[in-house]
């Protein structure tokens, strides 16, 4: 890990390291030397993770454990891919797709192929982890607007040597729903659905890519009736982000929500149903002609619905300000009628501002058929 040597000019493990702002690599990075940000991150990791620097076998054990968990869980669910899209309507916990930070939301779900300091990006790809000059990073996000729901995200990330660990709590709280009997008359009982997910993420940078994995505990609460209309499930996310030799392009792959339901909604209900697993391919390009612009292209392959194409644009006129926009369509509609909006979201947009160690993100999601807009706010800082 070169823990004892922190002088500038030493070769970097990733010569194409890009600064936290995601604009251009530093002069040292282009020459195969460490940028200031990475040097700070290396110093922080080594000074605060003496155990991993002093005893490298412990780091090897941690990496081996993550890889073993990946192989075990993936092989256990390999059969799920053999009947892809054959049980339409049985996918559970679809609300997991809504858990995104304001940056990814503004980019219509893209943006995972370029390393970013936004720690909520692990919700889209757990391998998207950028070296940070601070030992701890915290983030909070809140969404409200149409559809009578409020969504929140809380995340905390910390470093152990080169390994990044993160815990994320996500929830959706809906407005109360009035109960009706079989004849349609009100029963006087109201129900308030509440969905939540607790995520534990671990990521490690290999020479050519960064690999990350997330374990999820999921609960869908529909009713306060004892033992009725509540379900629990477990899932895993896996993600790879390629360390491109050029800051102008990149690629990422992730498998999201690979898991099972373990507690049925009703006492005598069906359990052990699969989740709506998604395979996500991501790429980006930074054109030379327009400095500061990044074009993101993603393709999602959900288990129980059609493939989705996503486009995101992020413009960085300065290191402290970003503008974002995006849209998404099913691939079939792009072929038949490119002008139609067949998904719930018509277009997205947003911005990001960094000042005095804090980063503020905002996104707006315009819904189709006049349903209104969703507004999401986010705040992140490190210490």
Secondary structure, DSSP 4 states (H G I P E B T S, - for coil): --TT---TTPBPSSTT-B-TTSS-B-HHHHTTB--HHHHHHHHHHHHH-HHHHH-HHHHHHHHHHHHHHHHHHHHHTGGGGGGTTSSTT--B-GGGGG---HHHHHTTT---SS--S-GGGGGT-TT-----SSSEEEEEEEEEEGGGEEEEEEEEEEEETTEEEEEEEEEEEEPPEEEE-TTS-EEEEEE--EEEEEEEEEEEE-SSEEEEEEEEEEEEE---STTSSEEEEEEEEEEEEE--SSTTEEEEEEEEEEEEEEE-SSTT----PBB--EEEEEEEE--SSSTTEEEEEEEEEESSS--EEEEEEEEEEETTEEEEEEEEEEHHHHHH-TT---SSEEEEEEEEEEETTEEEEEEEEEEGGG--EEEEEEEEEE-
